[in-house]
Structure formats: C-alpha cells, structure tokens
Amino acid sequence: MRAIVVCDLLSVLVIWQKRTTCLSMDKRVLEKMTELASAGVRCVPEMQRHIKHYIEQVLFAGSSVPPLEDSHFWPSGKAVINCIYRANRRARFVIFFLHSLCSFLLCDCM
C-alpha cells in the first residue's frame, strides 16, 4: 500500500513539472531562467539582465545575437514573472511533497 501511494505522488510530481513548461521559449533559456529563479532572482529587470548576458556571452558567443523581437530567445516580462512564480510554486510543492512523504513513511499506522 505504501509503495503505491509513493509511486502515485511521484507520478503527480512528474506530470505537474511537464505541464508547467513553456513550449515557445528556447529550452536552454527556460532552464537558465528556472535556475536563476530557484537561486533567488525575483526582480524582472534583474532576470532579464541575467538572460541577456547568458544569451550574448554563452549561447551566441562569437556569432550574431537574435533580434530582440525574437520571443524564442528573449522572454517578455510576463514570461519572466510566470517563470519566477512557477519556481516558487515548485519549491513549495517539493517541500510539501517531502514533508508528506516523510510523515507517511514514519507513520506507525498500517
């Protein structure tokens, strides 16, 4: 019984993470934004500055940078806000999931 519940909770976590990805944005930019949001970047201009540096210095080092109108690489302010929100929500969900899992595994009722 316990193994079934744990597997169900893990499948819910995986499905939730897949559902919250942004399909129109470059995967590398989305991963960098998620990493920065998880590291504590909460301000939209600061996130956009980090992303600008990442695109110019890492992704397109030595080649031409895509135009600012290309939303595939340059996220809008709303996309940045959504990414920060999802990172906060994911962190809360993981903490809740781990707390629930620990309390379930340590429970003596069966």
C-alpha positions as CSV (number, residue, x, y, z in Angstrom):
1,M,0.0,0.0,0.0
2,R,2.7,2.5,0.9
3,A,4.7,1.8,-2.3
4,I,1.6,2.5,-4.4
5,V,1.0,5.9,-2.7
6,V,4.6,6.9,-3.1
7,C,4.6,6.0,-6.8
8,D,1.4,8.0,-7.3
9,L,2.9,11.0,-5.6
10,L,6.0,10.8,-7.8
11,S,3.9,10.5,-10.9
12,V,1.9,13.5,-9.9
13,L,5.1,15.5,-9.5
14,V,6.5,14.4,-12.9
15,I,3.2,15.2,-14.7
16,W,3.0,18.6,-12.9
17,Q,6.6,19.5,-14.0
18,K,5.9,18.5,-17.6
19,R,2.7,20.6,-17.7
20,T,4.3,23.8,-16.5
21,T,7.0,24.0,-19.2
22,C,6.8,26.8,-21.7
23,L,6.9,25.4,-25.2
24,S,7.5,28.6,-27.2
25,M,10.8,29.5,-25.4
26,D,14.2,28.0,-26.1
27,K,14.9,25.2,-23.7
28,R,18.3,26.5,-22.6
29,V,16.9,29.9,-21.8
30,L,14.0,28.4,-19.9
31,E,16.4,26.2,-17.9
32,K,18.6,29.2,-17.1
33,M,15.5,31.3,-16.0
34,T,14.4,28.4,-13.8
35,E,17.9,28.1,-12.3
36,L,18.1,31.8,-11.6
37,A,14.6,31.9,-10.1
38,S,15.5,29.0,-7.9
39,A,18.6,30.8,-6.8
40,G,16.6,33.7,-5.6
41,V,16.2,36.2,-8.5
42,R,12.8,37.8,-8.0
43,C,13.0,41.0,-9.9
44,V,12.1,41.1,-13.6
45,P,14.7,43.6,-14.8
46,E,17.4,41.6,-13.0
47,M,16.3,38.4,-14.5
48,Q,16.2,40.0,-18.0
49,R,19.7,41.3,-17.4
50,H,21.0,37.9,-16.5
51,I,19.3,36.3,-19.5
52,K,20.7,39.0,-21.8
53,H,24.2,38.2,-20.5
54,Y,23.6,34.5,-20.9
55,I,22.4,34.8,-24.5
56,E,25.1,37.1,-25.6
57,Q,28.1,35.5,-23.8
58,V,27.2,31.8,-23.6
59,L,24.6,30.9,-26.3
60,F,25.8,33.1,-29.1
61,A,29.4,33.8,-28.1
62,G,31.2,34.9,-31.3
63,S,28.2,34.9,-33.5
64,S,25.3,37.2,-34.2
65,V,22.7,37.6,-31.5
66,P,19.0,37.1,-32.5
67,P,16.9,40.3,-32.7
68,L,15.1,41.5,-29.6
69,E,11.8,40.8,-31.3
70,D,12.5,37.0,-31.3
71,S,10.4,35.8,-28.4
72,H,12.0,32.3,-28.7
73,F,15.2,33.7,-27.0
74,W,14.1,37.0,-25.4
75,P,11.3,36.4,-22.9
76,S,8.8,39.1,-22.2
77,G,8.2,40.5,-18.7
78,K,5.1,38.4,-18.3
79,A,7.1,35.2,-19.2
80,V,9.7,36.1,-16.6
81,I,7.0,36.7,-13.9
82,N,5.5,33.3,-14.8
83,C,8.8,31.6,-14.5
84,I,9.5,33.1,-11.1
85,Y,6.0,32.1,-10.0
86,R,6.5,28.5,-11.2
87,A,9.9,28.2,-9.5
88,N,8.3,29.4,-6.2
89,R,5.4,27.1,-6.6
90,R,7.7,24.2,-7.5
91,A,9.8,24.8,-4.4
92,R,6.7,24.8,-2.2
93,F,5.3,21.7,-3.8
94,V,8.6,19.8,-3.3
95,I,8.8,20.8,0.3
96,F,5.2,19.8,0.8
97,F,5.8,16.5,-1.0
98,L,8.9,15.7,1.0
99,H,7.2,16.6,4.3
100,S,4.2,14.4,3.4
101,L,6.4,11.5,2.3
102,C,8.5,11.6,5.5
103,S,5.4,11.8,7.7
104,F,3.8,8.9,5.7
105,L,6.9,6.7,5.9
106,L,7.4,7.4,9.6
107,C,3.8,6.7,10.4
108,D,3.2,3.6,12.5
109,C,-0.4,3.1,11.3
110,M,-0.8,0.3,8.8
